[in-house]
Amino acid sequence: MEDRSQETEGRAVNKMERRRSMAYDEGLADRVRAILQGRGGLLKKSLLEKRMFGGLVFMINGNMCCGARNTELMLRLSNEGASTALQRPHTRPVDPTGKRIRSLIFVSEQGTDLDHALEEWIEVAFTFVRTLPPKEPGAQRRKPAQKQRTHSMS
């Protein structure tokens, strides 16, 4: 029994260490933050930073806009916008579990090394996210209730 508790404890420690070691390029995050904070009409209270997807994500009115993971820029776009963006150089899909998330893409360091290129990418994500309705802080998505099946006993 003791071995199992130590095994469980080890897993908890590993999980906590993984959370602490979320890797993102702080320089990229600083550049993204400066661009978003410089946007006219964007109130400071509508811009939040959150650790997600193994990196740092920037939320606007509760909706993910973009983020930094390792040295890559992550963008939230419309499904069509993501498909179009993936045809450009230095992009790749986000597929953390082997299944692609259609509205997210990564842009490599080579695609964001110039300030104007980074600004263009963020503008595309910003424009899309501003079309989404604001989310209440702390609001979580609810899965639709499944219909109960009734079986007749004949």
N, C-alpha and C positions, 0 to 999 in steps of 0.2 A: 504493500500500500504506500509506503514511504516513497518508493521510486516513482509511483504515479503522481504524487503531489509535487515532487521535484520536477517531473516532466512537465506537468501543467504550469508550474511556476516559471520554468524555462521558456515555455511558449509565450507566456504573458510578457516576460522580460523582452524576448525577441520582438514581439509585436510593438511594445513600447519603444524599443530602440529604432525600429523601422519608422515609426511615426516621427521620432525626433530627427531622423536622418533624411528627411525629405529633401531631395537635392534640387536646387535650382540656382542658376547663375544670378547672383545678386546684382551684378552690373546690368544684365538684361532686365531684371525686375525693376531696378531704379529707372532705366530708360522708359519702360512701359508706364510706370507710375507717373513720371514727369509728363509724358504725352497725354495721359488721361486727365491728370490734374490741370493741364493747360487748356483743356477743351472748354470753350465758351458754353455757358449754360449748364455745366455739370456741377451740381452742388456737392460739396464735400461729403455731406451725409448720405448721398446716393451712391458713393463709391466705397466699397469695402474690399478688404483683402482677406482671403481665406486659404488655408492649406488644404489642398485637394489634389487628387490625381498624382500624388507624389511630387508636388511642386507648390507653387504659389499662384492662386487664381484671383483675378480682379472681377468683382461683381458690381454691376450697375443696376440699381433698383431691385436687388435680389436675384438678378439673372447673370449667369456667368458670361463674361465678355471675352476675356483672354487671360493668358497666364504664362508663366515661365516654368519649364520642367527641364532640368539639366541645363543644356545650353540652347534648348529649342523654345520657340514661341508656340503656344497653343492658342487656337482661335475657335470661337463658336460662331458658326455661320448658318445660314439657311441650308437645307439639304442640297438645294440646287447650287447655291453659292459655294458650298464645300466641294461639290463635284467639279465645278468650273475651276476652283482654286487648285485642285489636285492636278490639273493639267499644266500648271506652272512649275518652273524648276524649283528645287529645294523644298518641296512639300511632300508629305506622306500622310496617310490616314492614321487616325488614333484607333488602335485595336488592342486594348489592354488584356482582353480575355480571348483573343483570336477572332472575335466578332467586331467588325468595324462599327464605330459610333459615327453615324452618317453626318452629324452636324458639327463634328470636331475635326480639326486638322493640326498637324505640326508643321512648322516652318523651321528649317535648319538654321544654324548660325550663319551660314553663307547667304541665306536669304534675308537676314536681318542686320547684317553688319553695317550697312549704310543707314544713317538716320532716316533719310527720306523713304527708304524701303520699309523700315519698321513702321513709320508713320502711316504709310499706305495700307499695310496689312491691318494695323489697329483700326484705321478708319473704316475698313470693310466690316470688321466685327462690330465696331461701335455703332455703325449705321444700322446693322441688322438688330442688335440687341435693343436699341432704342425703339424698335417697332413692337417689342414684347410688352405685355402688361406687367406692371410692377408686382413683385411678390412681397407679401408681408414678412417681416423679419421672423425667423424661426418657423415659418410655415413649411410643412413637409407635404410632399405629394401623397395622396391617398390612393391606394389601389382600388379600382372599382370592386364592389362586392360581387362575389360570384353567386350566381343563382343556385338555390338549393334544388337538388333533384329529388323528386319524390318517386318512389317505386310503389306500384300497386301490387298487392299480394292477391293474385287470382288463382 
